[in-house]
């Protein structure tokens, strides 16, 4: 049985992290597509374990939460009753610390009313008992923060109102760029959050990084995830690399180093299964 060399594995993983599709990596490295997918799954499992073991008792002063959309297999409007529940829309819920740029927790799931509750409980398990500020968008299910982080979090929501988008207003399928923001409303929900730190811009900018660095998140391509397991593995690989291996341009160190959970930049080989 042919075994990939360490150099080939690094080449494949590097290409995945730089936004290449599995088919393009196959052409670039001459590694079989099934082998690439298998390596992704194994490395994704390892990265999920690294994130779970490392993200504990964290002190995050100013957290921002957001969700980013993708899909598995087919878009939601194409899903039939007999299809697997994995197919259709999937959302990645992300928490980001404004100061260290660390992503302490993320979750891949459907956008149900239970999803933000599961996400917030997962985030709570990562954090210390220190008080912190948290900002989310206006989705009302985030109000469960008041119960989950009772007395620990200063909580605010940033609601963006979108104005007329002209000819594309009637259907989202005709929209290829974001609609115009007509107004931003800041709402204090619980505690006494610092008005100057009520912001979701950093986590929204992180969403751009995610779309640029993972081909399966790029819109209007055929590189979307065909299986939920591959989507979860790709996300685990991305966030482990982002937190531990990639130097953040504004920090000059990795987010994990800024958060005090790593003392050096991790080599990419540390993420390989």
Buried (B, 14 or more C-beta within 10 A) or exposed (E): EEEBEEEBBBBBBBBBBEBBBBEEBBEEBEBEEEBBBEBBBBBBBBBBEBBBEBBEEBBBBBBBBBBBEBBBBBEEEEBEEEEEEBBBBBBBBBBBBBBBBBBBBBBBBEBEEEBBBEBBEBBBEBBEEEEBBBBBBEBEBBBBBBEBBEEBBBBBBBEBEEEEBEEBEEEEEEEEEEBEEEEEEEEEBBBEBEEEBBBBEBBBEBBEEBBEBBBBBBEEEEBBBBBBBBBBBBBBBBBBBBBBBBEBEEBEBBBBBBBEBBEEBBEBEEBBB
